[in-house]
Amino acid sequence: MLKFLGKIWENITSAYVILKNRVYFAFKEQILTRKLIFTIFLLVIFIVCGTITIPGLKLLQFQLDANSFLGIINTVGGGGLLNFSVVALGISPFITASLFMLIAQTKLFPPIHRLSQSGPAGRRKINIITRFLTLVIAFVQAIVLIRTVILNSDFGFVRLEINTQVFIWLVLPLILVAGSLFSLFLAEQITEKGVGNGTSLLIFSGIIVGIPRRFKHAFEYLVDLSSPSSLITQVLSFLLYIFAFLLVLLISVYVYLAERKIPIQQTGSGMSKNVKEISVLPLKLNPAGIMPVIFALIVVSLPTLFSGFLDRNTSPTRNWIDNNMQIYHPFGLIIFIVFNITFSIIMSLQQSRIDKITQDFAKNSTFIPGIRPGEQTEDYLIGVVLRLSIFSAIYLTFFGILQPVEIMLGIPSAITFSGISIIILATTTLETISQIKARYDAQKVLKQSKKIRKSLTLKLNSSSQNSNQDLLW
């Protein structure tokens, strides 16, 4: 018996020593492990802050529409608006400011365009302008939220517990703006000291936290445990719901990874002699990304938001907006599709940077086989991007109207899933995995270089000792 207990104790102590050494190695040598732990720690802080409702407000039972302006702020901001938390705005002011600056860096705005072309100094100035614009947009969004949501009893979202002018127009805006800047600080820390992609990970965390609650509502709605006779059918319905969610997620992953590969050649010694060695220029199948559908939803939902300033009983304008400018109505849906197609084409051309690609081709003596360098190459690439942008518009329209169609079919909004959220989940996951893999490969190369330097140092030391032994004194 004592021998058996002694073996158990020996195994426990050896396992403890191994675990201790691995943890020590992970924190001392594995830089990537520390970055992952640091990223998770900051994401947990953001999630916890998203559950703290602003003092002085009482949260009421309310379900945000993901396709409304508030739903977009909640999704893009990181999910804090659902509880009207201290980080209710999240990073949505920064994302809005970044999008404005992205558009301003085109040739439509020559001063900002010249800054974007002037190297690191110009980029620093653009970052300063973006931060200042973030502060302004955060104040504007805070005032709009207070006026149209908190002070508007029609929403039934929150109720004021402290009803003073100082609290409403000074304390609340400061809390919302400070929470937004704190969220931006967390995102920048994740980008600089964590695994990177900080803003997307904050949005990702807000979406992923809400998925279990949505699945729970779906299970309660589809499965009635009190009727065992139809339990199998109800469970199959729930499994079909999960399958549909996974199928949409798989489609978004496939589209994100898909590329249109254009063969390219290089004059001189870099020219490939067979098809296997030829290089390609990859263009994303969805070059516009997720932003066109977000812009289109904002355009459709803004009139509804600002109509909250009008009285529903006396204003025909508000009644017309409420009855026509929703994405669930034909007129609102047509406006959404038109703006989504327009933004998809503009963002596709902007993100692809065809003019810069053609300039790089001219500098590096690169050409597309069968296409003349210069204007003909640029026209060819613009034609390819325009065709891809048409697919992008159709793809984003499908995902944008996914939730409204589910609601039109009679599915409760609490269990419907937003196509925008699914695209964000897929793209953020794949981007983060690729960044982690790149950091892991870089860390592996660094370790190998350290081993090589160490072995070379040992060889040099041993050779110097051998040479000293051959001396007579």
N, C-alpha and C positions, 0 to 999 in steps of 0.2 A: 504493500500500500504506500509506504514511504517512498519507494523507488518510483512508483507511478506518479505521485504528487511531485517528486523531484523533477521528473521528465517534463511534466506540465509546466512547472515553474521555469525550467530551462528554456522551453519553447516560447513561453511568454516573454522572458527577458530578451531572448534573441530577436523575437519579432519587434519588441520595443526598440532595441538598438538599431535594427534595420530601418524602422519607420522614422526614428530620430535622425539617422544619417540622411535619409531621403528628403525629409523636410528641411534639414540644414542645407543640403545640396540645392534643393529647389529654391530656397530663399537667397542663397549666396551666389550660386552659379547660374541658375535659370532665370535670366532677365525676363523672358516671356511670361513665366509663371507669376512673377511679381506684377507685371503689367496686367495680367488677367485678373488677379485678386484685387488690384487697385481699381480696375474698371468696374468689377462687380460691386465693390464697396460704394463707389460713387453712384451707381445705378440704384442700389438699395436706398441710399440717402434721398435720391430724387423720388423714388416710389413712395417712401414714407412721407416726404413733404407733400406729395399729391393726395394723401389721405387726411391732411390737417386742414379742416375748413377754417376760413378766415374768421377770427374772433369778432363777435358782433353780428354774425349772420347765422341764420338757422336754415339748414338745408331741408327742402321739401321733397316729396316724391316727384321725380321728374325724369323723363327719358329723352335724352338728346337725339335729335335726328342727325345722322352722320352726314347727310347731304346738305344740311343747312349751314349758315355761316358759323354758328356756334359749334356745330359738329365738326366743321373743318378746323376751327381753332383748337378744339379738343383733341382731334387726331394729330394735327401737325405740331401742336404745342406739347404733346406728351401725355395727354389724358388727365391733366390736373383740373380742367374745367368741370369735369363730371361731378366732383365734390366741391366745386368753387373753393379750391384750396389756395394756399399762399403762393403756389406756383401755377395758378389757373391759366395765365397767359403762356407759360412755358417758354419755348424758344420760337413761338410763332412770329413775334415782332422781328427777330433776327432773320428768320427765313424770308419774311416779306421784304425786309430791307435788302437782303442778299439778292432776291429776285429782281427788285428794282434796279440794283446796281449792275446785275447781269445784263439787263436790257439796256441800261445807260452806257455800257461799255461797247455797244455797237457803234457803227458809223453815223447813226442818227443823232448822237450826242458827241460832237467832236472833242470837247475838253476832256470828258471822262475817257473817251477812246484813246486819246493821246497819253493819258496817265497809265492806262492799261498796257501800252506799248513801250513804256519808259523804264522797264526793268524793276528791280527790287524797291527802289525809292518810290516809284509810282504805285506799286502794289501796297506799300505801307500807307500811302495817302488814301488809297481806296479803302483800306481796312479802317482807317480813322473815320472816313466819311460814312462807312457802313455802320460803325458803332454809334455815331451821332444819330444817324437815321433810325437805328434800332430804338434808341431812347425816345425819339419823337413819336415813332409808331406805337411804342408801348404805352405812352401817355394817351394817345388818341384811342387806342383799343380799350384802355382802362375806362376812359370817360364814356365811350360808347356802351361798354358792358354795364356800367353803373346806370346810365340813363335808360337803356332799352331792356335790360334784364332785371336788375335789382329794383329799380323804381317802377317797373311795369308789372302790375299785378296779373296781367293776362298770361304771362309765362308760367307762373306758379312754380318757379325754380327755387328761389330763396326768399327769406323774409328778414327784414331788418330788425335786430334786437336793440341797436343803439341808433335812434333816429334823430341825429343832430347834423347840422350843415357841415360842421368841421369834420366829423367822422366820414360823412358821405363824400365830400368833395376834396378832402385833403388826405385823411388817413387811408381810406380805401385805395385811391390811386397810387399812393406811395407804396402800400403793401404789394399791389399788383405789379408795379414797375420793378420794385426790389426783387420780387420773386422771379420775374422774367430775367433780370440781370444775373441773379444767382444761378438760374438754370443755364444761362449762357456760359457762366464761369465753369460749371460742372462739365458742360460739353467741351469746352476748350481744354480743360485738364485731362479729359479722356483722350482727346485728340493728341495732345502733346506728351503726356506721361503714361497713358494707357495703351490700348490696342489700336487706337485711332478711330476715325469715323464717329466722333462724339455726338454730333447733332442727330444723325440717323439713329444711333443707339438709344438716345433719349426718347425719340418718337417710337422706336421699336419696343422699348420697355413699357410705355403707356398702352400700346396695343396688346402686347402679350399678356399683361395683367388682366385685361378685360375678357380674354378668350375663355378661361374657365367659368366665369360668371355667365357668359353667353351660352356655353354648352350646358350649364346647369339649368338655365331657363328653358333651353330646347328639350332637355330630358323631362323636365316637369310638365311641359306642354304636350309632348308627343307620347309620353309613357304614363299611363294611369295604373298605378299599382293596385288600386282597389278593384279592378276588373281583370281577374286572371284569365278569363276566357279569350280575350283578345290581346293578351300580353305579348305573344310572339310577334304578331303583326305590328304592334306598337314599337317593340324593340327593333324590328327590321326597319321601321320608318326612321328611328333615331340613327341607326347605322347608315341608312341612305343619306341622311342629313350630313353626317360626318364624311361620308364618301364624296358628296358634292363639294364640301369645303376643301377636302384634300385635292379633288380634281381641279378646282379653280386655282388652288395654290400651285399645283403641278404645271398648269398652263402658264402661269406667270413666271415660274422658274425657267421653263423652256424658252419663252419669249426673251427673257433677260439674257440667257446664255447664247441665243441664236445670233449669228453674224452673217453679213453679206460680205464675202471675201472677194476682193478685186485683185487680180494678179498684177504685179509690178515688176519692172526690170530696172537694172542700173547699167549705165554704159561703162565701157572699159573692163577692168579686171573683175568687177563685181557682177558681170552679166552671167546669169544662170544658163547652163547648156542643155538642161532637160527639165521636164515638167515637175519632177519631184523636188528639185532644188529651187524652184522659183519662189520668190517672196510674195506675200499678199498684204493688202491694205484692208484690215477688218473694219467694217461699219456695223454698228448695232442695228438689229432688226427693229428695235424701238428707239431711235436716236433721240426722241424728244424727252424720254424719261416720264416721270409721274406728274411734272408740273403743269402741263396743259390742262389736264382734267381738273386739277385743283383750282387753277385760274378760272376755268369755265364755271365751276360750281360757285366760286366766290361771286362772279358776275351775276349769276342767276339768283343767288341768295341775298346779295346786298340790298336790293329794294325791299325785300321782306324785313330785313333787320331795321332799316331806317324808317320803315312805315310804322314802327313801334312808337315813333314820336307823334303820330297822328291818332286821333280818336276814332275808334272803330264804329261808334254809333253815328257820328256826324260826317265822316270823311269818305266820299265815294272813291277817292284815290286809293285809300288803304283797302277798301273792300275789293277793288279791281285787282290790286296786287295780290291779296290773299287768295283770290279765286283763279288767277291766271299765271302768276310768276313763280309757282311751285314747280319743281321738276317732275312732280307726279301728274301735272296737267299738260295737255298737248302743246300749248304755247310755250310754257317754260321748258319743256323737253326739246322743242325745236331750237330755242335760243341756246340751250346748253350744247346741242350737237353742232350748231354753226360756230359758236365760239371755241369749242373743243377742236374742231377741224382747223380753224384759223390759227389758234395757239400752237397746235401740233406742227403745222408747216413752219411757223416762225421759229419755234424752239428747236426744231430739227435742223434747220439751216444754221441757227446760232450755235448749237452744241457741236455740230459736225466741224465747224471752222474750215470750210472748203478753201477759202482764200489763203489761209495759213498753210494748208496741205499743199496747194499748188506752188506756193513760194518755196517750201521745203523741197519739193520735187525739183524745182529749177536750180536750187543751190546744190543739191546732191546728185544732179544728173540722173534723176529717176524719171521713168515714164511708164505709161500703161501700154502694153502691146496692142497695136492697131489704132492707137489714139495719139494724135500729135500733141507734143508738149505745149503748154501755154494756155490760151483761151479755150481751145478745143477740149483739153483735159479738165479745165474748170467747169465747162458746160456739161461734160459727161458726168462728172461727180455730182453736180447740182441736180441733174436729171435722176441719178440713182437715189440721192437723198430725198428728192420730192416723191418718188415712188414709195420709198420706205416710210415717209411721213404720212402718206395716205393709209398705209397699213397701220401705222401708229395711231392715227385718228380713229380708225375703225376699232382697233383693239382697246384703246382707252375709253371710247364711247361705250363699248360693251361692258367694261368693268365699271364705268361711271353710273350706268343705269341699272346695274345688277340689283342693288338694294331697292330702288324704287319699284322695279318690276316685281320683286318678291313681295313688297307691301301691297301692290295692286292685285296680286294673286291671293291676297287674304292672309298672308303670313304675318304674325305679330312682329312689330318692329324690334322687340326685345331679343328675338332669336335670329333676325336677319343678319347676314354678314356683308360688310362693305367691300366692294372690289378694290377701292383705294387702299384700305388697310391691308388687304391680302398682298397687293403689289409691294407695299412698303415692307411687309414682313419678309417676302421672298428676296427682294433686292438687298435689304440691309443684312440679312443672314448670309447671302452669298458674298457680298462685299467684305463683311467682317471675317468670314472664313478665309477668303483669299488674302486679306491683310495679315491674319494670324499665320497663315502658311508662309507668306513672304518673310515675316519676322523670324519664324522658326528656321527657314533656310538660311537667312542671314546669320542667325546665331550659330547654326551648325558650321557654316563656313568660318566664322570667327574662332570657334573652338578648334577646328582643324588647323587654322593658321597658328594658333597658340601652341598646339602640340608640335607643329613643325619647327617653330622658333625655339621651343624648349629642347627638342632633340638636337637641333643644330648647335645650341649653346653647350649641351653636354658633350657633343663630339669635339667642339673647339677646346673645351676645358681638358678633356682626356688627351687630345693631341698635344696641347701645351705641356701637360704633365709628363708625357712620354718624351718630349723634346728636352725637358729639363733633366730627366733621368740620364740622358745620353751625355750631359756635360760632365767634365772632370771636376768641377768645383761648384 
